[in-house]
Amino acid sequence: MVSLRVLAGTARFALATVGAVAALAFVGGPSLAQPAAAPAADPATAKVEKGRQIFADFGCGSCHSLGDAGATGHVGPSLDGNNNLSEEFVTERVTNGAGQMPAFGGQLNKEEIASVAAYVMKVAGR
């Protein structure tokens, strides 16, 4: 037969365990049911996403067509399937402009221009 002393000790241990778990949950400790933290974004993907945003924010699609951006401009060349494009060419053209293309070197820093070039090259479908 189990003694009352053993039962009381077991009950105290169970209550203490429940209290500790509740305290951790109340304080904001991580739950065992929570998924692991998401891995850090791939830098190359982040760069392309930043370029996509800059392409949209600076109205590049008003002059250039680019399917990924939903852009249908007809002033500048189509960027989709354009075999004349290279990342270096896009970087130079965005920085310095040419013809009807304005220079964005005074509005965008080198990192932002590199992001636009990476985006165009990633989605242009060459």
C-alpha positions in Angstrom: 0.0 0.0 0.0 1.3 3.5 -0.9 1.8 5.7 2.1 0.2 9.1 2.4 3.7 10.6 2.7 4.7 9.2 -0.8 1.4 10.5 -2.3 1.9 13.9 -0.8 5.5 14.1 -2.1 4.4 13.1 -5.6 1.6 15.6 -5.6 4.0 18.4 -4.5 6.4 17.5 -7.3 3.6 17.5 -9.9 2.4 20.8 -8.7 5.9 22.3 -8.7 6.4 21.0 -12.3 3.1 22.5 -13.5 4.0 25.8 -11.8 7.4 26.0 -13.4 6.0 25.3 -16.9 3.2 27.9 -16.4 5.8 30.4 -15.1 8.0 29.9 -18.2 4.9 30.3 -20.5 3.8 33.4 -18.7 7.2 35.1 -18.8 7.4 34.4 -22.6 9.8 31.6 -22.7 9.8 29.5 -25.8 7.3 26.8 -26.1 8.4 23.3 -27.1 5.6 23.4 -29.7 7.0 26.5 -31.4 8.8 26.0 -34.7 12.5 26.7 -34.9 13.5 30.2 -36.0 13.4 30.7 -39.8 16.8 30.6 -41.4 18.4 33.8 -42.5 17.4 35.0 -46.0 19.8 34.1 -48.7 21.8 37.3 -49.5 21.5 36.8 -53.3 17.7 36.5 -53.0 17.5 39.5 -50.7 19.5 41.5 -53.3 17.2 40.5 -56.1 14.1 41.4 -54.0 15.6 44.8 -53.2 16.2 45.3 -56.9 12.6 44.3 -57.6 11.4 46.9 -55.2 13.7 49.7 -56.6 12.6 48.8 -60.1 9.0 49.4 -59.0 9.7 52.4 -56.8 11.7 54.3 -59.5 9.2 53.7 -62.2 11.5 51.7 -64.5 8.4 49.9 -65.8 7.0 53.1 -67.3 9.7 52.9 -70.0 10.8 49.2 -70.0 8.8 46.0 -70.4 9.7 43.3 -67.9 7.2 40.5 -67.4 8.2 39.7 -63.8 7.5 43.3 -62.8 4.3 43.5 -64.8 6.0 46.3 -66.7 4.8 47.1 -70.2 6.7 50.3 -71.1 7.7 51.0 -74.7 10.1 54.0 -74.5 13.2 52.0 -73.6 14.1 48.5 -74.8 12.3 45.4 -73.6 14.3 43.7 -70.9 12.7 40.3 -71.4 14.8 38.0 -73.5 17.3 40.7 -74.4 20.6 39.0 -75.2 22.4 42.3 -75.2 22.1 42.6 -71.4 24.8 41.8 -68.9 24.9 42.8 -65.3 27.8 45.2 -66.1 25.8 46.8 -68.9 22.7 47.3 -66.7 24.8 48.7 -63.9 26.6 51.2 -66.2 23.4 52.2 -68.0 21.4 52.7 -64.7 24.3 54.7 -63.2 25.2 56.9 -66.2 22.1 56.8 -68.4 22.3 57.2 -72.2 19.9 58.5 -74.9 16.5 58.8 -73.3 17.6 56.8 -70.3 18.2 59.1 -67.4 21.2 58.6 -65.0 20.2 57.3 -61.6 23.8 57.4 -60.2 22.8 60.5 -58.2 19.7 59.0 -56.8 20.7 55.4 -56.1 23.9 54.3 -54.3 26.1 51.5 -55.8 24.5 48.8 -53.8 21.0 49.8 -54.9 22.1 49.9 -58.6 23.8 46.5 -58.2 20.5 45.2 -56.8 18.5 46.5 -59.8 21.1 44.9 -62.2 20.9 41.6 -60.3 17.1 41.7 -60.4 16.9 42.4 -64.1 19.5 39.7 -65.0 17.7 37.2 -62.7 14.2 37.7 -64.3 14.9 38.9 -67.8 14.6 35.3 -69.2 17.6 35.4 -71.5 
